[in-house]
Each structure stands twice: as C-alpha cells, then as structure tokens.
C-alpha cells in the first residue's frame, strides 16, 4: 500500500513537473514576441486601415492583417532577442528574458522569429495584398538588421533612424485596406517617427547606467541627460507640428484637431519638465514615458473617431 501510494505521488509529481515546464516554455515563446509592445503597433495598424478613403474594410481583412502583423512584429522581436543576448544579459530590465536567462538558446529564438515572419508574409500575400506583405517584411528587416545589427551598436542616432521600423505598421494597415500608399499615409509614418525618440529616450534616461554597462551608445550615454532632454523636446515639437497639420491638409476634421492639440500640449509640457529636471532619470522621464504610450494610443484612436463621425 505504501509503495503504491509513493509511486502515485511520484507520478503525480512528474506530471506536475512536466506541466510546469510546458507552461514555462509556452510563456517564454510568448515573451519573445513582446505582446505589450506589439499591442500599440497593432493599434496604429488598425487605425491606418479604418481611416483610408476606401472606408471601413471587411472584418476578415482586418483579422488577417492584425494576425499577420502580430506574427511579423513578434518574429522581429524574437530575432532581436537572439541577436542582443550579450547586451540583454548585462542589463537589469532585460537579463531575465528567455534568452539571456538561459531558458532558451539564441538559435531557437532566431528560428522561432524567422518562422513567425515567414508565416506572416505568406498570410499577407494570400489573404491581404502584396504591398502590405512587402511593407511588413521591410519593417522586419529594418528592425532586425538595420537597427539591431547595425545602428543600435554604432551610433546615438540608432533610435532616430531605427524609429522608422516602428512607424511602418500604419503604412501596412493603410496598404492592406486601400491597396496603395498615398501622401496622407506618409503623415502617419511621420507621426510615429517623431514620437519614437522622446518616447524611447525617456526610457534610456532611466536606464542610462544599464546602457553604459552594456556599451550601447544611446544618446544619454553619449551626450548626457541635459542634451538628451533638449533633443526630446525638439522631437516633441516636430511631432506635434506633424499631428496638427493633418487638419489644414484636410486629412482629418476638427474633432481630431481639438484632441491633437490637447494631447500634444500635455506631451510638450511633460517634455519641458524633463528639460527642467537637472537629473531627469526618474520622475519627469518616467512620467513622459508612461504618457507617451497613452498619447499615441489616444491620438490614433481619435483619428478613427473623427473619420467615423465626420465622414
């Protein structure tokens, strides 16, 4: 009796251990895709689909585009983690990720990323259109090769130039719904392009020591907090200029303009607080970082609302 009971406990423990390991593995694969980061990219993609002159696209087209968008961006993030294992292992906010922690090999993360990107490209070709597929793949290459392998390790302009990768999703959405890119779609690209430096440099200010240790030439490391804060303010001004010009160009209506001015004014105020802070490593930078996420989400959401109400 005791032997059978002990065996049963052992078996149950083995099953539990296997289940726990499988759960951890699934969690690690999901973590490679960075779901929270992708959610904002998908929102800009969706907005790009809903505000084209063609009107609201059918649900199936939205579903395929967003699914492929998640897979492509997730694949890019996985490849990025495979490449950056040496950097991530030295930084406090990244050392517990699946690859630097040793739970997953760089090769496995790389292969996983390539598979996701390949599936995403095929889905876009088969169920959306070639232009959306090519743009999405361009974003993948831009992020994994141009930014991750080259810019990130060689110049403080890494975020400025590399920000173009994160600005491609609204173009993908526009192309998916409209079949072509037009001048209005390029303004969506510019908004995200100008938004990226103040957003990411706010994080870099808080993690300056980590980037210094890792040898990554982020602007706070190369030029210091004061110059970084000044550059953040300049890009914030440029971002707001691009957002408000959409109404005079008749791309958006008065509802959008009111919110763009209000949201942008708050963004500029937070950027100014970073400039005023002699050591903008926590309070002001953290506040701007958090608000920048909300800002971009609300701005693109308001685009959709404006188009639905005034069209």
C-alpha positions in Angstrom: 0.0 0.0 0.0 2.7 2.4 1.0 4.7 1.5 -2.1 1.7 2.1 -4.4 1.0 5.4 -2.7 4.6 6.5 -3.0 4.6 5.6 -6.7 1.4 7.5 -7.3 2.8 10.6 -5.6 6.0 10.3 -7.7 3.9 10.0 -10.9 1.8 13.0 -10.0 4.9 15.0 -9.2 6.3 14.0 -12.6 3.1 15.1 -14.4 3.0 18.3 -12.5 6.7 19.0 -13.3 6.1 18.3 -17.0 3.1 20.6 -17.0 5.0 23.3 -15.2 7.9 23.0 -17.7 5.5 23.2 -20.7 3.8 26.2 -19.2 7.2 27.9 -18.8 8.2 27.1 -22.3 4.9 28.5 -23.8 5.3 31.6 -21.6 8.9 32.0 -22.9 7.9 31.8 -26.5 5.1 34.3 -25.9 7.6 36.6 -24.1 9.9 36.5 -27.2 7.2 38.3 -29.2 6.8 41.2 -26.6 2.9 41.3 -26.6 2.7 44.6 -24.7 4.9 46.3 -27.3 3.0 44.8 -30.2 -0.4 45.9 -28.9 0.5 49.5 -29.7 1.8 48.6 -33.1 -1.4 46.8 -33.9 -3.5 49.8 -32.8 -1.6 52.0 -35.3 -2.1 49.3 -37.9 -5.9 49.2 -37.3 -6.2 52.9 -37.3 -4.4 53.0 -40.7 -7.0 50.6 -42.0 -10.0 52.4 -40.8 -9.2 56.0 -42.0 -8.4 55.4 -45.7 -10.7 56.9 -48.4 -12.0 53.4 -49.0 -13.9 53.4 -45.7 -14.1 50.6 -43.2 -12.7 47.3 -44.6 -14.4 44.0 -44.2 -13.8 42.2 -40.9 -11.9 39.3 -42.4 -9.3 41.7 -43.9 -8.8 43.4 -40.5 -8.4 40.0 -38.8 -5.8 38.6 -41.3 -3.9 41.9 -41.3 -3.7 42.1 -37.5 -2.8 38.4 -37.1 0.0 38.7 -39.6 1.0 42.0 -38.1 1.4 40.3 -34.7 3.4 37.4 -36.1 5.7 39.7 -38.1 6.4 42.0 -35.2 6.7 39.1 -32.8 9.2 37.5 -35.1 11.2 40.6 -35.3 11.3 40.9 -31.5 12.4 37.2 -31.2 15.2 37.7 -33.7 16.2 40.9 -31.8 16.4 39.0 -28.6 18.6 36.3 -30.2 21.0 38.9 -31.6 21.1 41.0 -28.4 21.7 38.3 -25.8 25.1 39.8 -25.0 23.6 43.2 -24.3 20.5 41.9 -22.6 22.4 39.7 -20.1 24.1 42.8 -18.7 21.0 45.0 -18.2 18.7 44.8 -15.2 15.5 45.2 -17.2 16.3 42.5 -19.8 18.5 39.9 -18.1 15.5 37.8 -17.1 14.3 37.4 -20.6 14.2 33.9 -22.0 17.5 34.0 -23.9 19.8 35.9 -21.6 18.4 33.9 -18.6 19.5 30.7 -20.3 16.0 29.2 -20.6 16.2 29.4 -24.4 19.1 29.3 -26.8 19.7 32.2 -29.2 19.4 29.8 -32.1 16.0 28.6 -31.0 14.8 32.2 -30.6 16.2 33.1 -34.0 14.5 30.2 -35.8 11.2 30.9 -34.0 11.4 34.5 -35.2 12.1 33.6 -38.8 9.2 31.1 -38.8 6.8 33.7 -37.4 7.9 36.3 -40.0 7.6 33.7 -42.9 4.1 32.7 -41.8 3.1 36.4 -41.5 4.4 37.2 -45.0 2.5 34.2 -46.5 -0.7 35.2 -44.8 -0.5 38.8 -46.1 0.3 37.6 -49.6 -2.6 35.1 -49.6 -5.3 37.0 -47.8 -4.4 40.7 -47.9 -2.2 42.0 -50.7 1.4 42.1 -51.9 2.1 45.7 -51.0 1.1 45.1 -47.3 3.2 41.9 -47.3 6.3 43.7 -48.7 5.9 46.7 -46.3 5.6 44.3 -43.3 8.7 42.4 -44.4 10.5 45.7 -44.9 9.7 46.6 -41.3 11.0 43.2 -40.1 14.3 43.7 -42.0 14.6 47.3 -40.9 14.3 46.3 -37.2 16.3 43.1 -37.1 19.2 44.1 -39.5 19.4 47.9 -39.9 18.5 48.8 -36.3 19.5 45.7 -34.2 22.6 44.6 -36.0 24.0 48.0 -37.1 22.6 51.2 -35.7 22.0 50.1 -32.1 25.7 49.3 -31.5 27.3 52.0 -33.6 25.6 55.4 -33.3 23.5 57.5 -30.9 21.2 58.1 -33.9 20.1 54.4 -33.5 16.7 55.4 -32.2 16.2 58.3 -34.6 16.9 56.3 -37.8 15.8 53.0 -36.3 12.4 54.5 -35.3 11.3 54.1 -38.9 10.8 50.4 -38.2 8.1 51.1 -35.6 6.5 53.7 -38.0 5.8 51.1 -40.7 2.7 49.4 -39.2 0.2 52.2 -40.0 1.5 52.0 -43.6 0.8 48.3 -43.6 -2.7 49.0 -42.4 -3.3 51.6 -45.0 -1.9 49.4 -47.8 -4.0 46.5 -46.6 -7.3 48.4 -46.7 -6.6 50.8 -49.7 -4.2 48.8 -51.9 -1.7 51.6 -52.3 0.2 54.3 -50.3 -0.8 57.9 -50.7 0.5 61.2 -49.2 -1.8 61.0 -46.1 -0.4 57.6 -45.2 3.1 59.0 -45.0 2.0 61.5 -42.4 1.0 58.5 -40.2 4.5 57.3 -40.6 6.0 60.7 -39.7 3.9 60.9 -36.5 5.3 57.7 -35.2 8.8 58.5 -36.5 8.9 61.8 -34.5 7.2 60.2 -31.5 9.8 57.4 -31.1 12.9 59.4 -29.9 11.2 61.2 -27.0 9.4 58.0 -26.0 12.5 55.8 -26.0 15.0 58.4 -24.8 12.8 58.8 -21.7 13.3 55.1 -21.0 17.0 55.4 -21.9 17.4 58.3 -19.3 16.1 56.0 -16.6 18.3 53.1 -17.8 21.4 55.1 -18.6 23.7 53.1 -16.3 22.5 49.8 -17.9 23.3 51.1 -21.4 26.6 52.4 -20.2 27.5 49.0 -18.8 26.3 47.2 -22.0 28.3 49.6 -24.2 25.3 50.7 -26.2 25.7 54.3 -27.4 22.3 55.6 -26.5 22.1 59.4 -26.5 22.0 59.7 -22.7 25.3 57.8 -22.6 27.0 59.7 -25.4 25.7 63.3 -24.8 24.4 63.2 -21.2 20.9 63.8 -19.7 20.7 67.6 -20.5 21.3 67.2 -24.2 19.0 64.2 -24.3 16.3 66.2 -22.7 16.8 69.0 -25.2 16.6 66.6 -28.2 13.5 65.1 -26.7 11.8 68.5 -26.6 12.8 69.3 -30.2 11.4 66.0 -31.5 8.2 66.5 -29.4 7.7 69.9 -31.1 8.2 68.3 -34.5 5.8 65.5 -33.6 3.1 68.0 -32.6 3.6 70.0 -35.8 3.1 66.9 -37.9 -0.1 66.0 -36.0 -1.8 69.3 -36.2 -1.1 69.8 -39.9 -3.4 66.9 -40.8 -6.5 69.1 -40.4 -5.3 72.0 -42.6 -4.4 69.4 -45.2 -8.0 68.1 -45.0 -6.9 64.7 -43.9 -8.7 65.0 -40.6 -11.5 67.1 -39.2 -12.0 69.5 -36.2 -12.6 66.7 -33.7 -9.2 65.3 -34.4 -7.6 68.7 -34.3 -9.0 69.6 -30.9 -7.7 66.3 -29.4 -4.4 66.5 -31.2 -3.7 70.0 -29.8 -4.8 69.0 -26.3 -2.9 65.7 -26.2 0.2 67.2 -27.8 0.2 70.2 -25.4 0.4 67.7 -22.5 3.2 65.9 -24.2 5.1 69.1 -24.7 4.6 70.0 -21.1 6.0 66.7 -19.9 8.9 67.0 -22.3 9.6 70.5 -20.8 9.6 69.1 -17.3 12.3 66.7 -18.4 14.4 69.6 -19.6 13.9 71.5 -16.3 14.9 68.4 -14.3 18.7 68.6 -13.6 18.8 64.8 -13.2 15.8 63.5 -15.4 16.3 59.9 -14.5 13.2 59.1 -12.7 10.3 61.4 -12.0 10.0 63.6 -15.1 11.4 60.9 -17.5 9.2 58.2 -16.2 6.1 60.4 -16.4 6.8 61.3 -20.0 7.5 57.6 -20.9 4.2 56.5 -19.5 2.2 59.3 -21.0 3.8 58.8 -24.4 2.3 55.3 -24.6 -1.2 56.7 -23.8 -0.7 59.6 -26.1 0.0 57.5 -29.2 -2.9 55.2 -28.5 -5.3 58.0 -28.0 -4.1 60.0 -31.0 -4.7 57.2 -33.4 -8.0 56.2 -31.7 -9.2 59.8 -32.2 -8.3 59.6 -35.9 -10.7 56.7 -36.2 -13.4 58.5 -34.2 -13.0 61.7 -36.3 -13.3 59.7 -39.6 -16.3 57.7 -38.5 -18.2 60.8 -37.2 -17.3 63.3 -39.9 -17.2 61.1 -43.0 
